[in-house]
């Protein structure tokens, strides 16, 4: 796990000192080693900060070059790199390290862009071909690792974090599109960022730049740039569909795979395989342990694949009803882990706010929990931890899996729509804003999902004085949905079930844009590598086909519980709380409320928000927190 930074300049020679300074802005992503590559003609620079996880020796130093031609900067882990090493052809005898970086670089030298389909892991990397004067970059399928870039015609700049690009350019302007998206969803979805000039490469995409003078196009300042989609979430369903048709041994009913004994074995094997793959490391691997089903399942599976000693970390909130510490202790005792409990207070959060926002980089209403549990893990001496992120999206753990199909079924009835339109004027004053907006437009694309995951509604934003909308916003939002929206279902060989649709939406929106992004920035803020075994395309491919027949409304994650096999009843039958902080208490009644009110006026002039018309006491805490977060970025 590392930090990468790079520049291609078609008009000026690279200033090495500026590149080094930008690289070191993200030194927290790689405190163990550093490096820089400057092309012979001084037009291209690749820089790297390293957190040593695989091959701790200098042989794995980056930037890494092979054949005196290809140079790579790589952030992430390729979990199947040992297997891929066997597929090397011309470079197998030249391997000098035991790192996944060298295997990835040699794979590209052997197979070119086709190597992407071979990779299992989390990654964002760039490879410069000094002979052909091309740059090849790619981001992993789910978007676990970030890749930001700026292209202004003369320069192409990329980085693992926005702050390095901002340092290098220093004249970036706030994106109204990004702010609008944040106000509506609580995060900024790729390809948008908080800056007009910077984009986020979409998950499952690759980027190629051709700088060769004999092939270049003057219209783009000496460079040809292309961005391609090499994988989408829909691929999971296509693969599953083909498998169900071709394998006559599978138990199929009404065109869906039946969750039976064989299915349980298949899912269990896939879970063990994913956790085993995510354990590859030359340093100790620990785990977050909130006391919920997902994190406890990860710890259990670590035990089952042979990990004898496990360090676990949980956060405790003394005197709060949201304190899950007792469940984490029970899970730790059950699996005999060495557990570290980090007691966190409201004053601790307030004291760390400046550091939190520096790490955050762009607005999000989530992730502070990851900041503190990562800090605790690093204090414990860990470099790598496993997290349960993705368990809800894959195994149906959110209320949306129960409620969205129910709503879609009810609202599909003409009588229900008629009754709703007739009664809405009478009941609208009793309904939350999101419910009113949904019932006004129940047939809008993804309207049910917005009901559960939206932040501010159109009506609420207008009442705040926020009326921003543009063609650019609509275009970029369409780009964001290309890997997972209801409109994409028509391209599939079979229609998605309602549950599969919810899984796709949760995975490609909330998980991708919020959970995974926040997990990356807040763990790396403490030089900690956070791995997510549930977010694995091979595991998804083995679970999603059984989601319909294996889903239990009373115990939504029954398939996960069955597959793990030894989860304590106190964990599986406890109320679902989620890994969250007591923010409602702090924002509405605590000391944090005072801090928030002192800062809200800072965004009034920028956004034109009319605070005089807002009843802050009735405003949901998440919206109040969102406005406060936004005030730190405008």
NORKA-V593023 format. One record per residue. RES is the residue in three letters. PSI is psi in whole degrees, -180 to 180 (NA if undefined). OMEGA is omega as a letter, one per 30 degrees, with the letter a starting at -180 (* if undefined). D_FIRST is the distance of its C-alpha to the first C-alpha in Angstrom with 1 decimal. Layout:
# NORKA-V593023
RES,PSI,OMEGA,D_FIRST / RES,PSI,OMEGA,D_FIRST
This chain:
# NORKA-V593023
UNK,133,a,0.0 / UNK,-175,l,3.7 / UNK,132,a,7.3 / UNK,151,l,9.8 / UNK,143,l,13.6 / UNK,157,a,16.7 / UNK,136,l,20.4 / UNK,125,a,23.3 / UNK,123,a,26.7 / UNK,-8,a,29.9 / UNK,-31,a,32.3 / UNK,156,l,31.1 / UNK,146,a,29.4 / UNK,135,l,25.9 / UNK,102,a,26.1 / UNK,-38,a,23.5 / UNK,-40,l,23.9 / UNK,-39,l,23.1 / UNK,-45,l,19.9 / UNK,-43,a,18.8 / UNK,-40,l,19.8 / UNK,-42,l,18.0 / UNK,-43,a,14.7 / UNK,-9,l,15.3 / UNK,-29,a,16.0 / UNK,35,l,12.3 / UNK,-26,l,11.9 / UNK,-24,l,10.9 / UNK,-17,a,7.3 / UNK,83,a,7.3 / UNK,-7,a,10.5 / UNK,-25,a,10.7 / UNK,163,l,11.5 / UNK,156,a,12.6 / UNK,165,l,14.5 / UNK,144,l,16.7 / UNK,131,l,18.7 / UNK,127,a,22.1 / UNK,154,a,24.2 / UNK,-33,a,27.7 / UNK,5,l,29.4 / UNK,22,a,27.2 / UNK,-11,a,26.6 / UNK,136,l,22.9 / UNK,137,l,19.9 / UNK,130,a,16.2 / UNK,155,a,14.1 / UNK,141,l,10.7 / UNK,133,a,9.0 / UNK,133,l,6.8 / UNK,112,a,5.4 / UNK,117,a,7.2 / UNK,-49,l,7.1 / UNK,128,a,9.2 / UNK,92,a,12.0 / UNK,-2,a,12.1 / UNK,173,l,14.8 / UNK,-12,l,15.4 / UNK,-22,a,15.9 / UNK,15,l,12.2 / UNK,144,l,12.4 / UNK,155,f,11.7 / UNK,145,a,13.5 / UNK,137,a,14.8 / UNK,142,l,18.3 / UNK,149,l,20.6 / UNK,16,a,24.3 / UNK,30,a,24.5 / UNK,-52,a,23.9 / UNK,131,l,20.4 / UNK,133,a,17.5 / UNK,145,l,13.9 / UNK,130,a,11.0 / UNK,134,l,8.1 / UNK,119,l,5.2 / UNK,-162,l,4.6 / UNK,136,l,6.7 / UNK,105,a,10.4 / UNK,-24,a,12.3 / UNK,29,a,15.5 / UNK,-32,l,14.6 / UNK,-39,l,17.3 / UNK,-40,a,19.8 / UNK,-27,l,19.0 / UNK,-31,a,19.6 / UNK,-16,a,23.2 / UNK,-5,l,23.6 / UNK,144,a,23.1 / UNK,-77,a,26.5 / UNK,-13,a,27.0 / UNK,-1,a,23.9 / UNK,-36,a,24.0 / UNK,-7,a,25.9 / UNK,-2,a,23.8 / UNK,124,a,20.4 / UNK,-20,a,19.7 / UNK,177,l,16.5 / UNK,32,a,15.2 / UNK,155,l,11.8 / UNK,-23,l,11.0 / UNK,-46,a,10.5 / UNK,-38,l,14.2 / UNK,-44,l,15.4 / UNK,-45,a,14.1 / UNK,-44,l,15.8 / UNK,-33,l,18.9 / UNK,-43,l,19.2 / UNK,-40,l,19.5 / UNK,-34,a,22.0 / UNK,-42,a,23.9 / UNK,-8,a,23.8 / UNK,-148,a,22.9 / UNK,-17,l,21.8 / UNK,-17,a,23.0 / UNK,-22,a,19.9 / UNK,-41,a,18.2 / UNK,-16,a,20.5 / UNK,-17,a,19.4 / UNK,137,l,15.8 / UNK,115,a,14.9 / UNK,-164,l,11.5 / UNK,131,a,9.4 / UNK,151,l,8.8 / UNK,123,a,9.9 / UNK,164,l,11.1 / UNK,137,l,14.3 / UNK,124,l,16.6 / UNK,127,l,19.6 / UNK,104,a,22.8 / UNK,-20,l,24.9 / UNK,-48,a,28.0 / UNK,-7,a,28.2 / UNK,51,l,26.7 / UNK,151,l,24.4 / UNK,131,l,20.9 / UNK,128,l,19.3 / UNK,152,a,16.4 / UNK,156,l,15.4 / UNK,147,a,13.8 / UNK,168,a,13.5 / UNK,-43,a,16.8 / UNK,-12,a,16.5 / UNK,35,l,14.4 / UNK,-39,l,11.5 / UNK,142,a,9.3 / UNK,155,l,11.5 / UNK,105,l,13.4 / UNK,146,l,16.2 / UNK,152,l,19.0 / UNK,131,l,22.4 / UNK,107,a,25.2 / UNK,17,l,28.5 / UNK,-47,l,30.4 / UNK,-30,a,29.9 / UNK,144,l,26.2 / UNK,122,a,23.1 / UNK,136,l,20.1 / UNK,158,a,16.6 / UNK,162,l,13.6 / UNK,-21,a,10.7 / UNK,150,a,13.2 / UNK,-34,a,17.0 / UNK,-29,l,17.8 / UNK,-41,l,16.8 / UNK,-41,l,19.2 / UNK,-40,l,21.7 / UNK,-43,a,21.8 / UNK,-36,a,22.3 / UNK,-43,l,25.1 / UNK,13,l,26.4 / UNK,33,a,28.9 / UNK,147,a,27.1 / UNK,145,a,29.4 / UNK,138,l,28.9 / UNK,117,l,29.0 / UNK,-32,l,31.9 / UNK,-44,l,30.6 / UNK,-42,l,27.3 / UNK,-42,l,29.3 / UNK,-44,l,31.7 / UNK,-41,l,29.0 / UNK,-44,a,27.6 / UNK,-30,a,31.1 / UNK,-27,a,31.7 / UNK,-17,a,28.6 / UNK,0,l,26.7 / UNK,173,l,23.7 / UNK,110,a,23.4 / UNK,140,l,22.9 / UNK,143,g,21.2 / UNK,3,l,22.4 / UNK,154,l,23.9 / UNK,-178,l,22.3 / UNK,-10,a,24.2 / UNK,138,l,25.1 / UNK,-38,a,27.7 / UNK,-12,a,26.2 / UNK,137,l,22.6 / UNK,160,l,21.6 / UNK,125,l,18.7 / UNK,130,a,18.3 / UNK,148,l,19.4 / UNK,149,l,17.5 / UNK,20,a,18.8 / UNK,153,l,19.7 / UNK,157,a,19.4 / UNK,134,l,20.7 / UNK,136,l,22.8 / UNK,127,l,24.5 / UNK,113,a,27.5 / UNK,9,a,28.5 / UNK,127,a,31.1 / UNK,-27,a,34.3 / UNK,-13,a,36.5 / UNK,-5,a,34.8 / UNK,159,l,33.9 / UNK,121,a,35.7 / UNK,-28,a,37.2 / UNK,-23,l,36.9 / UNK,40,l,33.2 / UNK,46,l,33.4 / UNK,13,a,32.7 / UNK,145,l,29.8 / UNK,124,a,29.7 / UNK,132,l,26.9 / UNK,143,l,26.4 / UNK,127,a,24.2 / UNK,150,l,24.6 / UNK,114,a,23.9 / UNK,-13,l,22.7 / UNK,143,l,22.4 / UNK,163,a,23.9 / UNK,-30,l,24.4 / UNK,-25,l,28.0 / UNK,-33,l,26.9 / UNK,-44,a,26.5 / UNK,-37,l,30.1 / UNK,-43,l,31.5 / UNK,-42,a,30.0 / UNK,-41,a,31.3 / UNK,-46,l,34.7 / UNK,-40,a,35.1 / UNK,-40,a,34.3 / UNK,-29,l,36.8 / UNK,-43,a,39.5 / UNK,-29,a,38.9 / UNK,98,a,38.6 / UNK,-13,a,42.1 / UNK,-16,a,41.3 / UNK,146,l,39.2 / UNK,107,a,41.1 / UNK,134,l,41.6 / UNK,127,a,43.8 / UNK,43,l,44.4 / UNK,12,l,41.7 / UNK,146,l,39.0 / UNK,139,a,37.6 / UNK,134,l,39.1 / UNK,99,a,37.1 / UNK,-166,a,38.8 / UNK,-42,l,38.3 / UNK,-38,l,36.7 / UNK,-42,l,34.3 / UNK,-44,l,33.3 / UNK,-40,a,32.6 / UNK,-44,l,30.6 / UNK,-41,l,28.4 / UNK,-45,l,28.0 / UNK,-39,l,27.0 / UNK,-37,l,24.4 / UNK,-48,l,22.9 / UNK,-40,l,22.8 / UNK,-42,a,21.3 / UNK,-45,l,18.4 / UNK,-41,l,17.7 / UNK,-43,l,18.2 / UNK,-39,a,15.6 / UNK,-5,l,13.0 / UNK,-8,a,13.9 / UNK,124,a,12.8 / UNK,151,l,11.1 / UNK,8,l,12.5 / UNK,169,a,12.3 / UNK,142,l,14.1 / UNK,121,l,13.4 / UNK,-165,a,15.4 / UNK,145,l,16.5 / UNK,141,a,17.9 / UNK,94,a,21.6 / UNK,-20,a,23.7 / UNK,3,l,26.7 / UNK,176,a,26.6 / UNK,-45,a,26.9 / UNK,-52,a,23.3 / UNK,-35,l,21.5 / UNK,-38,l,24.4 / UNK,-40,l,24.1 / UNK,-45,a,20.5 / UNK,-43,l,21.7 / UNK,-46,a,24.7 / UNK,-33,l,22.9 / UNK,-43,l,20.6 / UNK,-44,a,24.0 / UNK,-24,l,25.5 / UNK,7,l,23.0 / UNK,7,l,23.8 / UNK,114,a,21.5 / UNK,-49,a,24.1 / UNK,126,a,22.7 / UNK,125,l,20.6 / UNK,129,l,19.8 / UNK,156,a,20.2 / UNK,136,l,20.2 / UNK,157,l,22.6 / UNK,136,l,24.0 / UNK,139,l,27.8 / UNK,92,a,30.1 / UNK,135,l,33.4 / UNK,19,l,36.5 / UNK,143,l,34.8 / UNK,-16,l,35.8 / UNK,5,a,32.1 / UNK,119,a,31.2 / UNK,11,a,29.7 / UNK,-37,a,29.4 / UNK,-34,l,32.3 / UNK,-38,l,30.6 / UNK,-39,l,27.4 / UNK,-42,l,29.6 / UNK,-43,l,31.5 / UNK,-41,l,28.5 / UNK,-44,l,27.2 / UNK,-40,a,30.7 / UNK,-40,a,31.1 / UNK,6,l,28.0 / UNK,53,l,28.4 / UNK,162,l,25.0 / UNK,97,a,24.5 / UNK,137,l,24.2 / UNK,121,a,23.5 / UNK,121,a,25.3 / UNK,110,l,24.5 / UNK,122,a,27.7 / UNK,135,l,27.2 / UNK,168,l,30.1 / UNK,-38,a,30.9 / UNK,-33,l,31.3 / UNK,-41,l,27.7 / UNK,-46,a,26.5 / UNK,-41,a,28.9 / UNK,-27,a,27.9 / UNK,4,a,24.3 / UNK,-44,a,25.1 / UNK,-44,l,24.4 / UNK,-37,l,20.9 / UNK,-47,a,20.3 / UNK,-31,l,21.6 / UNK,-41,l,19.7 / UNK,-35,a,16.4 / UNK,-41,l,18.1 / UNK,-43,l,18.7 / UNK,157,a,21.1 / UNK,138,l,23.4 / UNK,146,a,22.6 / UNK,6,a,24.9 / UNK,179,l,22.3 / UNK,-14,a,19.1 / UNK,-29,l,20.6 / UNK,-42,l,20.7 / UNK,-35,l,16.9 / UNK,-48,a,16.8 / UNK,-37,l,19.2 / UNK,-30,l,18.0 / UNK,-40,l,14.5 / UNK,-42,l,16.4 / UNK,-41,l,18.5 / UNK,-41,l,15.7 / UNK,-38,l,14.4 / UNK,-29,l,18.1 / UNK,-7,l,18.5 / UNK,11,a,16.1 / UNK,146,l,13.3 / UNK,-23,a,9.6 / UNK,136,l,9.2 / UNK,153,l,11.9 / UNK,144,a,13.5 / UNK,156,l,15.4 / UNK,11,l,18.5 / UNK,136,l,17.8 / UNK,-16,a,19.7 / UNK,-41,l,22.4 / UNK,-41,a,25.0 / UNK,-36,a,24.4 / UNK,-39,a,24.7 / UNK,8,l,27.5 / UNK,41,a,29.5 / UNK,-16,a,29.0 / UNK,154,l,29.8 / UNK,-25,a,33.5 / UNK,-28,l,33.1 / UNK,-28,l,33.4 / UNK,-43,a,36.8 / UNK,-36,a,38.0 / UNK,-49,l,37.1 / UNK,-37,l,38.9 / UNK,-46,l,41.8 / UNK,-43,a,42.1 / UNK,-38,a,41.8 / UNK,-45,a,44.6 / UNK,-47,a,46.8 / UNK,-10,l,46.4 / UNK,-8,l,47.1 / UNK,124,a,50.7 / UNK,-37,a,53.1 / UNK,-38,l,55.0 / UNK,-41,l,52.0 / UNK,-41,l,51.2 / UNK,-45,a,54.9 / UNK,-38,a,55.1 / UNK,-47,a,51.9 / UNK,-33,a,53.3 / UNK,-37,a,56.6 / UNK,-15,a,55.2 / UNK,-43,l,52.3 / UNK,-27,a,54.6 / UNK,-28,a,55.9 / UNK,-4,a,52.6 / UNK,-29,l,50.2 / UNK,-13,l,50.7 / UNK,-4,a,49.6 / UNK,150,l,46.3 / UNK,159,a,42.9 / UNK,-41,a,42.0 / UNK,-36,l,39.5 / UNK,-40,l,42.1 / UNK,-47,a,44.7 / UNK,-40,l,42.6 / UNK,-47,a,41.8 / UNK,-21,l,45.5 / UNK,-33,a,46.6 / UNK,61,a,44.4 / UNK,-19,a,43.6 / UNK,2,l,43.5 / UNK,148,l,40.9 / UNK,131,l,37.8 / UNK,26,a,35.3 / UNK,-38,l,37.6 / UNK,-40,a,37.1 / UNK,-41,l,33.4 / UNK,-32,l,33.8 / UNK,-38,a,36.2 / UNK,-28,a,33.6 / UNK,-6,a,30.5 / UNK,159,l,32.2 / UNK,-91,l,32.3 / UNK,140,l,35.3 / UNK,170,l,37.9 / UNK,-45,a,39.8 / UNK,-41,l,42.7 / UNK,-41,l,40.8 / UNK,-39,l,39.2 / UNK,-38,l,42.6 / UNK,-24,l,44.0 / UNK,-8,a,41.4 / UNK,12,a,42.6 / UNK,111,a,39.5 / UNK,26,a,40.7 / UNK,135,l,38.0 / UNK,141,l,37.7 / UNK,164,l,37.4 / UNK,-38,a,37.2 / UNK,-42,l,33.8 / UNK,-47,a,32.6 / UNK,-41,a,34.2 / UNK,-47,a,32.8 / UNK,-32,l,29.2 / UNK,-35,l,29.6 / UNK,-38,l,31.0 / UNK,-38,a,28.0 / UNK,-29,a,25.8 / UNK,-2,a,28.0 / UNK,-22,l,28.0 / UNK,0,a,25.5 / UNK,82,l,27.3 / UNK,166,a,30.7 / UNK,-29,a,34.1 / UNK,-21,a,35.3 / UNK,-12,a,33.0 / UNK,-28,a,34.7 / UNK,-19,a,37.6 / UNK,-8,a,35.6 / UNK,152,l,35.0 / UNK,-16,l,37.4 / UNK,151,a,38.0 / UNK,143,l,38.0 / UNK,145,l,35.3 / UNK,167,l,36.7 / UNK,-39,a,36.4 / UNK,-40,l,33.9 / UNK,-37,l,31.7 / UNK,-45,a,32.1 / UNK,-42,l,30.9 / UNK,-43,l,27.8 / UNK,-45,a,27.1 / UNK,-44,l,27.7 / UNK,-36,a,25.7 / UNK,-38,a,22.7 / UNK,-3,l,22.9 / UNK,-78,a,23.9 / UNK,-49,a,23.3 / UNK,-47,a,20.1 / UNK,-51,a,18.6 / UNK,-21,a,19.8 / UNK,-63,a,19.6 / UNK,-49,a,17.9 / UNK,-42,l,14.7 / UNK,-46,l,14.5 / UNK,-39,l,15.5 / UNK,-40,l,13.1 / UNK,-54,a,10.1 / UNK,-36,a,11.9 / UNK,-26,l,13.4 / UNK,-43,a,10.8 / UNK,-21,l,8.5 / UNK,-25,l,12.0 / UNK,20,l,12.1 / UNK,43,a,8.7 / UNK,131,l,8.3 / UNK,121,a,6.0 / UNK,122,a,8.9 / UNK,147,a,10.0 / UNK,86,a,13.3 / UNK,-26,l,15.6 / UNK,-21,a,18.4 / UNK,75,a,16.7 / UNK,125,a,17.2 / UNK,-29,l,19.7 / UNK,-41,l,21.4 / UNK,-46,l,22.0 / UNK,-43,a,23.3 / UNK,-26,a,25.6 / UNK,-17,a,27.1 / UNK,-45,a,27.7 / UNK,-38,a,28.8 / UNK,-22,a,32.1 / UNK,5,a,33.3 / UNK,-40,a,32.5 / UNK,-51,a,36.1 / UNK,-20,a,37.9 / UNK,-7,a,35.5 / UNK,132,l,35.2 / UNK,120,a,37.3 / UNK,-30,a,38.3 / UNK,-42,l,39.0 / UNK,81,a,35.8 / UNK,-34,a,33.5 / UNK,40,a,30.7 / UNK,-38,a,33.2 / UNK,-39,l,31.4 / UNK,-44,l,28.3 / UNK,-45,l,30.6 / UNK,-44,a,32.7 / UNK,-39,a,29.8 / UNK,-46,l,28.2 / UNK,-27,a,31.8 / UNK,26,a,31.8 / UNK,135,l,30.7 / UNK,143,a,33.2 / UNK,-34,l,35.8 / UNK,-26,l,35.2 / UNK,-44,a,31.8 / UNK,-24,a,32.8 / UNK,18,l,36.0 / UNK,161,l,34.9 / UNK,141,l,34.9 / UNK,128,l,31.8 / UNK,-31,a,30.4 / UNK,157,a,26.7 / UNK,89,a,24.0 / UNK,165,l,25.6 / UNK,161,l,27.1 / UNK,55,a,30.9 / UNK,-35,a,30.6 / UNK,-43,l,34.0 / UNK,-45,a,35.7 / UNK,-42,a,34.0 / UNK,-36,a,34.3 / UNK,-27,a,37.9 / UNK,-9,a,39.4 / UNK,-169,l,37.2 / UNK,-27,l,36.4 / UNK,-29,l,33.6 / UNK,-42,l,36.5 / UNK,-42,l,38.0 / UNK,-42,a,34.7 / UNK,-48,a,34.4 / UNK,-27,l,38.0 / UNK,-20,a,37.8 / UNK,-14,a,35.1 / UNK,-33,a,36.3 / UNK,-16,a,38.8 / UNK,-25,a,36.1 / UNK,0,a,35.5 / UNK,-48,a,39.2 / UNK,-31,a,40.0 / UNK,-45,a,37.0 / UNK,-14,a,37.2 / UNK,26,a,41.0 / UNK,133,a,40.5 / UNK,95,a,43.8 / UNK,-21,a,43.1 / UNK,-24,a,46.8 / UNK,6,a,46.9 / UNK,129,l,44.0 / UNK,96,a,44.9 / UNK,-28,a,41.8 / UNK,-30,a,43.2 / UNK,-12,a,43.2 / UNK,132,a,39.9 / UNK,142,a,37.2 / UNK,-33,a,34.7 / UNK,-35,l,31.8 / UNK,-39,l,33.6 / UNK,-43,l,34.5 / UNK,-39,a,30.9 / UNK,-43,l,29.8 / UNK,-37,l,32.4 / UNK,-46,l,31.2 / UNK,-46,a,27.6 / UNK,-33,a,28.9 / UNK,-20,a,31.0 / UNK,-2,a,28.0 / UNK,1,a,26.9 / UNK,NA,*,30.3
